[in-house]
Amino acid sequence: MFGGFFNKLKEGLAKTRDGLSNKVGDMLNLAVTIDEDLYENLEEILITADIGVDTTLKIMETLKEKVKNERIKDPALIKPCLKEILKDMLVGKISLENEEYPKVILIIGVNGVGKTTSIGKISNNFKKEGKKVLIAAADTFRAAAIDQLEIWGRRAGVDIIKHQEGSDPAAVVFDAVQAAKARNAEVLICDTAGRLHNKKNLMNELEKINRIIEKEFTVGNKETLLVIDATTGQNGVQQAKLFTEVCNIDGIILTKLDGTAKGGVVISIKDVLNIPVKYIGVGEGIDDLQPFNAEEFVEALF
């Protein structure tokens, strides 16, 4: 039913599963009736899995309504109900089947969340699909960002457009767009600086980059993806909120899901920000970042 990535996802979500699904299962096994105590215990389990308070309350409301409407009396039926509710919440508006090319993907996110690694892995995914890919090294301020990106570019077998460290990021993007057009590249992936504490500068920089793309790249689509480190849990949701004040975000790349018990943050992000998770990362390998599938995710979670 599910692809090879599902097993990796299942392994990657082991810590979250211990804190969520296994606890829910243990609690329901002991329950005799569906009562307020059961709901309170369930609420606590969801919050500790980093689903977030507001999102948890919403889930509980939906669950109670469902139990009432369907006249459910058996506590064992709570788990399938919960799975169904989570799947409904997670289904996003992103479909990978009807994507149009050529396209520019802007990758944003604070330093240290796994931006560079994600760019390498996404490049590799597109390359495997037979697409011609170019990378723009427009995070020119962080020491070694360009070198790191070059290493990942080599691993993925993808060319990189770069300037000297400290040069104007918008100028790098300008050159990269010209190169993408000249070489008929189908995907141009642009790294950007991640200094959110300096919001005004970041906003100006992203505005400049966006202006160049809109003016010079009239033949294709533009997509902005925000990278969030899953291990930061609810802090990641706060980061995403701040970035939505700076620019429009089309999707989330959630990294390091394999190292955390906070995998519930996926549900919180979708609910609070209504931004779909597009890719999830569950490992260090070049193939360990894959398109997000709500059904697979919930199945792996339980």
C-alpha positions as CSV (number, residue, x, y, z in Angstrom):
1,M,0.0,0.0,0.0
2,F,2.8,2.5,0.9
3,G,6.2,3.1,-0.7
4,G,9.7,2.3,0.5
5,F,9.9,5.7,2.3
6,F,7.1,4.6,4.6
7,N,9.4,2.2,6.6
8,K,11.9,5.0,7.0
9,L,9.1,7.3,8.1
10,K,7.9,4.7,10.6
11,E,11.4,4.4,12.0
12,G,11.8,8.1,12.1
13,L,8.6,8.7,13.9
14,A,9.4,6.1,16.6
15,K,10.0,8.7,19.4
16,T,6.8,10.6,18.6
17,R,4.9,7.3,18.3
18,D,6.1,6.3,21.8
19,G,4.8,9.6,23.2
20,L,1.6,9.6,21.3
21,S,0.2,6.5,19.8
22,N,1.5,4.0,22.4
23,K,0.3,6.2,25.2
24,V,-3.1,6.6,23.6
25,G,-3.2,2.8,23.1
26,D,-2.2,2.0,26.7
27,M,-4.8,4.5,28.1
28,L,-7.6,3.1,25.9
29,N,-6.8,-0.5,26.9
30,L,-7.5,0.5,30.5
31,A,-10.6,2.5,29.8
32,V,-14.0,1.0,30.4
33,T,-16.2,3.9,29.3
34,I,-15.8,7.1,27.2
35,D,-16.0,9.8,29.9
36,E,-14.4,13.1,30.8
37,D,-11.4,11.5,32.4
38,L,-10.6,9.7,29.2
39,Y,-10.9,13.0,27.2
40,E,-8.7,14.8,29.7
41,N,-6.0,12.1,29.6
42,L,-6.1,12.1,25.8
43,E,-5.8,15.9,25.7
44,E,-2.7,15.8,27.9
45,I,-1.1,13.1,25.6
46,L,-1.7,15.2,22.5
47,I,-0.3,18.4,24.1
48,T,2.9,16.6,25.2
49,A,3.4,15.3,21.6
50,D,3.8,19.0,20.7
51,I,0.5,19.2,18.8
52,G,0.0,22.5,20.6
53,V,-2.8,23.6,23.0
54,D,-5.1,25.3,20.5
55,T,-4.8,22.6,17.9
56,T,-5.4,19.9,20.6
57,L,-8.6,21.7,21.8
58,K,-9.8,21.7,18.2
59,I,-9.1,18.0,17.8
60,M,-10.8,17.2,21.1
61,E,-13.9,19.2,20.1
62,T,-14.1,17.3,16.7
63,L,-13.6,14.0,18.5
64,K,-16.4,14.6,21.1
65,E,-18.7,15.7,18.3
66,K,-17.9,12.5,16.3
67,V,-18.4,10.2,19.3
68,K,-21.7,11.8,20.0
69,N,-23.0,11.8,16.4
70,E,-21.9,8.3,15.7
71,R,-23.0,7.1,19.2
72,I,-19.6,5.5,19.9
73,K,-19.5,3.7,23.2
74,D,-16.4,1.5,22.9
75,P,-13.1,3.3,24.0
76,A,-11.2,1.1,21.5
77,L,-12.9,3.0,18.7
78,I,-11.4,6.3,19.8
79,K,-8.0,5.6,18.1
80,P,-9.4,5.1,14.6
81,C,-11.6,8.2,15.1
82,L,-8.5,10.2,16.1
83,K,-6.6,8.9,13.0
84,E,-9.4,10.0,10.7
85,I,-9.5,13.5,12.3
86,L,-5.7,14.0,11.9
87,K,-5.8,12.8,8.3
88,D,-8.6,15.3,7.5
89,M,-6.6,18.1,9.2
90,L,-3.4,17.3,7.4
91,V,-4.6,17.1,3.8
92,G,-3.1,20.1,2.2
93,K,-3.7,21.9,-1.1
94,I,-0.3,20.8,-2.5
95,S,-0.4,18.2,-5.3
96,L,2.9,17.1,-6.7
97,E,1.3,15.6,-9.8
98,N,0.3,18.8,-11.5
99,E,3.3,20.9,-10.9
100,E,4.3,23.2,-13.8
101,Y,7.8,23.8,-15.0
102,P,10.0,25.7,-15.3
103,K,9.9,26.9,-11.7
104,V,11.9,28.8,-9.2
105,I,11.9,27.6,-5.6
106,L,13.0,30.0,-2.9
107,I,14.2,28.3,0.3
108,I,14.0,30.3,3.5
109,G,14.5,29.5,7.1
110,V,16.7,30.5,10.1
111,N,20.3,29.3,10.2
112,G,20.8,25.7,11.5
113,V,17.4,24.2,10.5
114,G,18.9,22.2,7.6
115,K,18.3,24.6,4.6
116,T,21.5,23.7,2.7
117,T,20.9,19.9,3.2
118,S,17.3,20.2,2.1
119,I,18.3,22.0,-1.1
120,G,20.8,19.2,-1.9
121,K,18.2,16.5,-1.2
122,I,15.4,18.3,-3.2
123,S,17.8,18.8,-6.1
124,N,18.6,15.1,-6.0
125,N,14.8,14.3,-6.1
126,F,14.2,16.4,-9.1
127,K,17.4,15.1,-10.8
128,K,16.2,11.5,-10.4
129,E,12.9,12.5,-12.0
130,G,15.0,13.6,-15.1
131,K,14.6,17.3,-14.5
132,K,17.4,19.8,-15.2
133,V,18.2,21.6,-12.0
134,L,20.3,24.6,-11.0
135,I,21.1,25.9,-7.5
136,A,21.7,29.6,-6.6
137,A,23.9,30.2,-3.6
138,A,22.2,33.4,-2.4
139,D,23.0,33.0,1.3
140,T,26.2,35.0,0.8
141,F,26.6,36.2,4.4
142,R,26.9,32.9,6.4
143,A,30.5,31.7,6.4
144,A,30.8,28.4,4.5
145,A,27.2,28.4,3.3
146,I,28.5,28.5,-0.4
147,D,31.0,25.7,0.2
148,Q,28.4,23.5,1.9
149,L,26.0,24.1,-1.0
150,E,28.7,23.2,-3.5
151,I,29.3,19.9,-1.7
152,W,25.6,19.0,-1.8
153,G,25.4,20.2,-5.5
154,R,28.2,17.7,-6.4
155,R,26.5,14.9,-4.5
156,A,23.3,15.6,-6.4
157,G,25.1,16.1,-9.7
158,V,23.7,19.7,-10.0
159,D,25.4,22.9,-11.1
160,I,25.6,25.9,-8.8
161,I,25.6,29.6,-9.5
162,K,27.7,31.5,-6.9
163,H,29.5,34.8,-6.2
164,Q,32.0,35.7,-3.6
165,E,31.1,35.5,0.1
166,G,29.5,38.8,1.3
167,S,28.2,39.8,-2.2
168,D,24.7,40.9,-3.0
169,P,22.2,37.9,-2.8
170,A,19.9,39.5,-5.3
171,A,22.8,39.7,-7.8
172,V,23.4,36.0,-7.4
173,V,19.7,35.3,-8.1
174,F,19.8,37.6,-11.1
175,D,22.7,35.6,-12.6
176,A,21.1,32.3,-11.7
177,V,17.8,33.2,-13.4
178,Q,19.8,34.2,-16.6
179,A,21.7,30.9,-16.4
180,A,18.5,28.9,-15.9
181,K,16.9,30.5,-19.0
182,A,20.1,30.0,-21.1
183,R,20.5,26.4,-20.1
184,N,16.8,25.5,-20.2
185,A,16.8,24.4,-16.6
186,E,13.4,23.2,-15.4
187,V,14.0,23.9,-11.7
188,L,16.1,26.7,-10.1
189,I,16.5,26.4,-6.3
190,C,17.6,29.5,-4.5
191,D,19.2,29.5,-1.0
192,T,18.5,32.6,1.0
193,A,19.9,34.2,4.2
194,G,18.3,33.1,7.5
195,R,18.8,36.0,9.8
196,L,15.3,36.4,11.2
197,H,16.5,38.4,14.2
198,N,17.3,41.1,11.7
199,K,13.8,41.2,10.2
200,K,14.0,44.5,8.4
201,N,17.1,43.5,6.4
202,L,15.7,40.0,5.7
203,M,12.5,41.5,4.4
204,N,14.3,44.0,2.1
205,E,16.5,41.2,0.8
206,L,13.6,38.9,0.1
207,E,11.7,41.7,-1.6
208,K,14.7,42.4,-3.8
209,I,15.1,38.8,-4.7
210,N,11.3,38.4,-5.4
211,R,11.3,41.5,-7.6
212,I,14.2,40.1,-9.7
213,I,12.4,36.8,-10.1
214,E,9.1,38.4,-11.1
215,K,10.9,40.7,-13.6
216,E,13.4,38.2,-15.1
217,F,11.6,34.8,-14.7
218,T,8.4,35.5,-16.6
219,V,8.2,32.0,-18.1
220,G,7.5,29.9,-15.0
221,N,6.2,29.6,-11.5
222,K,7.7,30.7,-8.2
223,E,7.3,28.8,-4.9
224,T,8.6,29.8,-1.5
225,L,9.3,27.0,1.0
226,L,10.1,27.5,4.6
227,V,12.5,25.0,6.3
228,I,11.6,24.2,10.0
229,D,13.6,21.9,12.3
230,A,11.1,19.5,13.9
231,T,13.1,19.1,17.0
232,T,12.3,22.7,17.9
233,G,8.6,21.8,18.2
234,Q,6.3,24.8,19.0
235,N,9.3,27.2,18.5
236,G,9.2,26.1,14.9
237,V,5.6,27.2,14.7
238,Q,6.6,30.6,16.1
239,Q,9.4,30.9,13.5
240,A,6.9,30.1,10.7
241,K,4.5,32.8,12.0
242,L,7.3,35.4,11.9
243,F,8.3,34.4,8.4
244,T,4.7,34.8,7.2
245,E,4.9,38.4,8.3
246,V,7.9,38.8,5.9
247,C,6.7,36.9,2.9
248,N,4.1,34.5,1.5
249,I,5.0,30.9,2.2
250,D,3.6,28.2,-0.1
251,G,4.8,25.1,1.8
252,I,6.9,23.8,4.7
253,I,10.0,21.5,4.6
254,L,10.1,19.8,8.0
255,T,13.6,18.4,8.8
256,K,15.0,16.1,11.5
257,L,11.8,14.3,12.3
258,D,13.8,11.2,13.1
259,G,15.5,12.9,16.1
260,T,12.5,14.1,18.0
261,A,9.4,13.1,20.0
262,K,7.8,16.4,18.7
263,G,6.5,15.0,15.4
264,G,3.0,16.3,16.3
265,V,4.2,19.8,15.3
266,V,3.3,18.8,11.7
267,I,-0.4,18.9,12.7
268,S,0.1,22.2,14.6
269,I,1.8,23.9,11.6
270,K,-1.0,22.9,9.3
271,D,-3.7,23.9,11.7
272,V,-2.3,27.2,13.1
273,L,-0.8,28.6,9.8
274,N,-2.8,26.7,7.2
275,I,0.4,26.1,5.3
276,P,0.8,22.6,4.0
277,V,3.9,20.5,4.8
278,K,5.4,19.7,1.4
279,Y,8.5,17.7,2.3
280,I,9.6,15.8,5.4
281,G,13.1,14.7,6.3
282,V,13.7,11.5,8.4
283,G,17.5,11.0,8.1
284,E,20.9,12.1,6.9
285,G,20.9,10.4,3.5
286,I,20.4,12.1,0.2
287,D,17.1,10.2,-0.3
288,D,15.8,10.9,3.2
289,L,13.7,14.0,2.3
290,Q,10.5,13.1,0.5
291,P,7.2,14.6,-0.4
292,F,4.8,14.7,2.5
293,N,1.8,12.3,2.3
294,A,-0.8,12.9,5.1
295,E,-2.1,9.3,5.0
296,E,1.3,7.8,5.2
297,F,2.3,10.2,8.0
298,V,-0.7,9.3,10.2
299,E,-0.3,5.6,9.5
300,A,3.3,5.8,10.5
301,L,2.4,7.8,13.6
302,F,0.1,5.1,14.8
